[in-house]
Amino acid sequence: MTETLSIPLDTGILHLDIDPGRVPLRRLLGFASRIGSKRKFLLVSKVLGKHYPVSPLLMSWTYRALARPVLKSGLGQGSLWIGMAETATGLGYGVFEAASLEGMQNGLFVQTTRYHLEGVPRLEFDEAHSHATDFFVYYPSGAEERKLFASAETLVLIDDEISTGRTFLRLIQAYQTVNSGLRQVFIVSLVNFASPEDRVKLEAQAGVPVKWVALRAGRLRFEDAGEAALPQVAVNAIGNGLCKKHLLAWPGRLGIKSPVTLADADMLELQELLNTADSRPLLALGSGECNAPAYLLGRELERRGHRVKVQSTTRSPIHQGNDIASVCRFEDNYEDGIDNFLYNLNTDAYQAIILCHETPLNAPLQERLAAWRAISARIAIDPATLHAKLHFFRPG
C-alpha cells in the first residue's frame, strides 16, 4: 500500500507518495528547506553521513544493501562506478568498496567533482537543480584505469537521491561519446523519486538497458510557498575555477581500482591522542567532496571498540528548521573563498572531533580546529598501493 506524507517546510509543503518497502522511511530521511536553489526542499539522509551524523556500521550496511542487487544482476566485462559530487562522493566510494569486498572484479570508481584540474582531460555535464551546476568527470590518470574507463560494459551511477534522473541522462550521453561499447546502466540511490514518466524517458533516450536500485522509491510534489517564504540570504557556492591540483590528495577523482586501506600504525598514533576515560563518541568529520576518508577512519575506530559518528562539511546552503537543528558557517579550505557549512553539530556530544582533510593545514582549517578543539587528520595516498597515510595534529 502506498504511504502518503505531507511535510510542511518554511519554503512550502513537500508531498510524498511512497511505494512499499522494507526500510522505514523516517529511518532513512528527514526534511529541510534549501537556500539559493531552484529546488527549495532537501531530503536529509539519516544514513549518508553528510548533513546528519551516522554510525559507520549503518553506513556499511547501506553500502552493501545497494551493491548486492547490482552484483546479482551481473556486470559483464568491466564496470565503471561513478559517485556524484559533492553529496554522494562518499556514498559512491562506499558502494564500490562494498562491491569489491563481495568479489567484484575489473571495476573502477570515479567521482564527479566541481574542482578544476588544469591539463587533465574530462567529460563535462551539469545538474540543473543544484546551487552549483558545473560538474566534471576526469579521465583516470593510470593507463590501466583509462582503458577500463573507455571500455566498461556496465556503468553504475550513484547518488543519494533522484528526483527526475535528468542529470544522469546527461552523464550517460556524455559517457557514450567515449565508450560506444556500453551495454547497461544501473542507477543506484538511497531513495528514488523519479516519476514513471521520467524513468521511461531516461530509459528510451539512454539507448541501453537501465536498471534502478534504491532502498525506497515513490513520487514527490512540492507546493511552493513563494519567494517571500524565506529571507533572502546571499550565499556564494560557486568556486573561483582555479586549478586545485595542489590541494587534492583523495584519488577518487582520477580513478580507484581497489579499496583504500588505512595503516595500523596510524591508528595507534591517533589512539594515543584520545581520552580513553571519556565515554562520549568520536566524530570523524570529512570535508566537502573528500568525505570517504572520514568513513574509513570511523569504521576502523569502530572496529577497535570506539563509539563513532561520521559526518561531513558541505558547500550546500540549507535553512535551519525541520531536520536541520543547527547551522555552522565558515570559510572553505579549497582556496575558493566561499562559505562551507556543517549541520546538526553539537560539539558537547563528542569526546573529540577528528577533522579528515586532503588540503594543507591552511587558515580556514586552523580556525575550525581551534573552534571545535579538533584533531587534524590529513590524508595522503600512495598511488601505487592505495595505502592511506594519515598525519595527525592536535593544536595546543
NORWORA-V416731 format. One record per residue. N is the residue number from 1. SS is DSSP state (H for helix, E for strand, C for the rest). PSI is psi in degrees with one decimal (none if undefined). BURIAL is b if it has 16 or more other C-alpha atoms within 10 Angstrom, else e. Layout:
BEGIN
N,SS,PSI,BURIAL + N,SS,PSI,BURIAL
END
This chain:
BEGIN
1,C,135.1,e + 2,C,134.1,e + 3,E,130.6,e + 4,E,130.0,e + 5,E,144.9,e + 6,E,120.6,e + 7,E,113.1,e + 8,E,128.7,e + 9,E,164.9,b + 10,C,-19.3,b + 11,C,-6.2,b + 12,E,-160.0,b + 13,E,127.2,b + 14,E,122.0,b + 15,E,128.6,b + 16,E,133.9,b + 17,E,111.1,b + 18,E,125.9,b + 19,C,157.1,e + 20,C,145.2,e + 21,C,166.6,e + 22,C,-29.8,e + 23,C,122.4,e + 24,C,132.2,e + 25,H,-40.1,b + 26,H,-17.4,e + 27,H,-21.1,e + 28,H,-37.0,b + 29,E,144.7,b + 30,E,-170.8,b + 31,E,150.7,b + 32,E,176.0,b + 33,E,136.2,b + 34,E,153.7,b + 35,C,136.0,b + 36,C,33.9,b + 37,C,153.7,b + 38,C,-27.3,e + 39,C,121.9,b + 40,C,12.8,b + 41,E,159.6,b + 42,E,135.0,b + 43,E,112.7,b + 44,E,104.0,b + 45,E,138.6,b + 46,C,5.9,b + 47,C,-5.2,b + 48,C,-35.0,b + 49,C,39.4,b + 50,C,-72.1,b + 51,C,-0.4,b + 52,C,132.2,b + 53,C,135.8,b + 54,E,146.8,b + 55,C,144.3,b + 56,H,-34.8,b + 57,H,-43.7,b + 58,H,-38.3,e + 59,H,-42.6,b + 60,H,-43.0,b + 61,H,-42.3,e + 62,H,-45.2,b + 63,H,-44.3,b + 64,H,-39.7,b + 65,H,-29.9,b + 66,H,-32.6,b + 67,H,-38.7,b + 68,H,-43.1,e + 69,H,-31.6,b + 70,H,-47.1,b + 71,H,-38.8,e + 72,H,-31.5,e + 73,H,-18.9,e + 74,C,141.4,e + 75,C,-10.8,b + 76,C,-156.1,e + 77,C,88.4,e + 78,C,142.2,b + 79,E,144.3,b + 80,E,123.8,b + 81,E,123.5,b + 82,E,121.8,b + 83,E,139.4,b + 84,C,127.8,b + 85,C,152.4,b + 86,C,-22.1,b + 87,C,-37.3,b + 88,C,17.5,b + 89,H,-42.0,b + 90,H,-41.0,b + 91,H,-44.7,b + 92,H,-46.9,b + 93,H,-42.0,b + 94,H,-40.7,b + 95,H,-41.5,b + 96,H,-45.8,b + 97,H,-42.9,b + 98,H,-42.0,b + 99,H,-40.4,b + 100,H,-43.0,b + 101,H,-20.0,e + 102,C,5.1,e + 103,C,5.1,e + 104,C,137.9,b + 105,C,150.0,b + 106,C,49.2,b + 107,E,155.3,b + 108,E,133.4,b + 109,E,135.0,b + 110,E,140.9,b + 111,E,146.2,b + 112,C,161.1,b + 113,E,156.2,b + 114,C,4.6,b + 115,C,141.8,b + 116,E,128.1,b + 117,C,104.1,b + 118,C,132.4,e + 119,C,1.1,e + 120,C,121.8,e + 121,C,151.7,e + 122,E,159.3,e + 123,E,151.2,e + 124,E,141.8,e + 125,E,178.3,b + 126,E,163.4,b + 127,C,106.5,b + 128,C,-34.8,e + 129,C,-5.0,e + 130,C,160.7,e + 131,C,-17.9,b + 132,C,105.6,b + 133,C,-5.2,e + 134,E,120.7,b + 135,E,145.3,b + 136,E,143.5,b + 137,E,113.8,b + 138,E,144.4,b + 139,C,141.2,b + 140,C,155.7,b + 141,C,-31.7,b + 142,C,149.5,e + 143,H,-43.8,e + 144,H,-40.6,e + 145,H,-39.5,b + 146,H,-39.1,e + 147,H,-43.8,e + 148,H,-39.5,b + 149,H,-40.1,b + 150,C,-3.4,b + 151,C,1.8,b + 152,C,133.8,b + 153,C,-23.5,b + 154,E,132.5,b + 155,E,124.5,b + 156,E,112.7,b + 157,E,129.3,b + 158,E,126.7,b + 159,E,164.2,b + 160,E,-37.6,b + 161,E,155.7,b + 162,E,130.5,b + 163,C,-37.2,b + 164,C,-30.3,b + 165,C,0.5,b + 166,H,-36.7,b + 167,H,-42.2,b + 168,H,-37.9,b + 169,H,-42.3,b + 170,H,-41.0,b + 171,H,-42.8,b + 172,H,-46.9,b + 173,H,-36.9,e + 174,H,-41.7,e + 175,H,-35.6,b + 176,H,-17.3,e + 177,C,-19.2,e + 178,C,-8.7,e + 179,C,92.8,b + 180,C,-8.4,e + 181,C,7.3,e + 182,C,131.9,b + 183,C,-26.7,b + 184,E,158.2,b + 185,E,136.3,b + 186,E,132.1,b + 187,E,111.7,b + 188,E,130.7,b + 189,E,159.6,b + 190,E,-46.8,b + 191,E,147.9,b + 192,E,112.9,b + 193,C,21.3,b + 194,C,135.1,b + 195,C,158.7,b + 196,H,-37.4,e + 197,H,-41.8,e + 198,H,-39.2,e + 199,H,-46.7,b + 200,H,-42.2,e + 201,H,-45.2,e + 202,H,-46.5,b + 203,H,-39.1,b + 204,H,-41.1,e + 205,H,-20.8,e + 206,H,-34.1,b + 207,C,-0.8,e + 208,C,159.2,e + 209,E,137.1,e + 210,E,130.1,b + 211,E,144.6,e + 212,E,133.0,b + 213,E,125.5,b + 214,E,155.4,b + 215,E,-36.4,b + 216,E,152.3,b + 217,E,163.9,b + 218,E,-154.4,b + 219,E,152.7,b + 220,E,155.8,b + 221,E,135.9,e + 222,E,127.9,b + 223,E,101.1,e + 224,E,130.8,b + 225,C,-6.6,e + 226,C,169.2,e + 227,H,-26.3,e + 228,H,0.6,e + 229,H,-35.8,e + 230,C,147.3,e + 231,C,142.7,e + 232,C,121.1,e + 233,C,125.8,e + 234,C,115.2,e + 235,C,124.1,e + 236,C,112.6,b + 237,C,8.4,b + 238,C,127.5,b + 239,C,177.2,b + 240,C,-3.4,e + 241,C,3.6,e + 242,C,158.5,e + 243,E,134.5,e + 244,C,16.3,e + 245,H,-39.5,e + 246,H,-8.0,e + 247,H,-16.1,e + 248,C,115.0,b + 249,C,-26.5,b + 250,C,127.6,b + 251,H,-0.5,b + 252,H,-27.6,b + 253,H,-18.1,b + 254,H,14.8,b + 255,C,124.7,b + 256,E,125.2,b + 257,C,-13.6,b + 258,C,161.0,b + 259,C,144.9,b + 260,C,138.7,b + 261,E,149.0,b + 262,E,148.2,b + 263,C,137.8,e + 264,H,-37.3,e + 265,H,-37.2,e + 266,H,-39.3,e + 267,H,-38.0,b + 268,H,-37.8,e + 269,H,-41.8,e + 270,H,-42.6,b + 271,H,-27.4,e + 272,C,-19.9,e + 273,C,-5.9,e + 274,C,153.7,e + 275,C,100.0,e + 276,C,-16.3,e + 277,C,-13.4,e + 278,C,121.5,e + 279,C,-4.7,e + 280,C,154.5,b + 281,E,166.2,b + 282,E,152.3,b + 283,E,114.7,b + 284,E,113.6,b + 285,E,117.0,b + 286,E,173.0,b + 287,E,115.1,b + 288,C,-125.1,b + 289,C,-18.7,b + 290,E,68.0,b + 291,C,-13.3,b + 292,H,-38.4,b + 293,H,-32.4,b + 294,H,-38.3,b + 295,H,-45.5,b + 296,H,-43.0,b + 297,H,-45.1,b + 298,H,-41.2,b + 299,H,-40.7,b + 300,H,-39.9,b + 301,H,-40.8,b + 302,H,-41.2,b + 303,H,-28.0,e + 304,C,10.6,e + 305,C,1.6,e + 306,C,149.0,b + 307,C,129.7,b + 308,E,145.1,b + 309,E,152.9,b + 310,E,139.7,b + 311,E,177.7,b + 312,E,150.5,b + 313,C,166.7,b + 314,E,157.0,b + 315,C,3.1,b + 316,C,117.9,b + 317,C,123.4,b + 318,E,141.0,b + 319,E,136.7,b + 320,C,133.1,b + 321,E,165.2,e + 322,C,-119.1,e + 323,C,11.3,b + 324,E,98.7,b + 325,C,-28.6,e + 326,C,155.3,e + 327,E,123.1,e + 328,E,124.6,e + 329,E,135.8,e + 330,E,171.0,b + 331,E,144.0,b + 332,C,162.9,b + 333,C,19.7,b + 334,C,21.5,b + 335,C,26.8,b + 336,C,-17.2,b + 337,C,30.8,b + 338,C,167.5,b + 339,E,139.2,b + 340,E,165.3,b + 341,E,154.4,b + 342,E,128.8,b + 343,E,151.2,b + 344,C,35.5,b + 345,C,127.4,b + 346,C,97.4,e + 347,H,-29.1,e + 348,H,-14.8,e + 349,H,-10.3,e + 350,E,142.8,b + 351,E,-42.0,b + 352,E,150.8,b + 353,E,128.5,b + 354,E,107.8,b + 355,E,106.3,b + 356,E,126.0,b + 357,E,156.5,b + 358,C,-19.4,b + 359,C,161.0,b + 360,C,164.2,e + 361,C,82.3,b + 362,C,-177.9,e + 363,H,-45.1,e + 364,H,-38.8,e + 365,H,-41.9,b + 366,H,-39.6,e + 367,H,-43.2,e + 368,H,-40.7,b + 369,H,-41.4,b + 370,H,-43.9,e + 371,H,-37.1,e + 372,H,0.7,e + 373,C,47.8,b + 374,C,166.3,b + 375,E,130.2,b + 376,E,134.3,b + 377,E,93.6,b + 378,E,130.0,b + 379,E,137.2,b + 380,E,143.7,b + 381,E,132.4,b + 382,C,111.5,e + 383,C,-23.8,e + 384,C,-40.1,e + 385,C,-15.5,e + 386,C,25.8,b + 387,E,135.0,e + 388,E,135.8,b + 389,E,125.2,b + 390,E,127.5,b + 391,E,115.4,e + 392,E,145.2,b + 393,E,131.9,b + 394,E,110.4,e + 395,C,145.9,e + 396,C,none,e
END
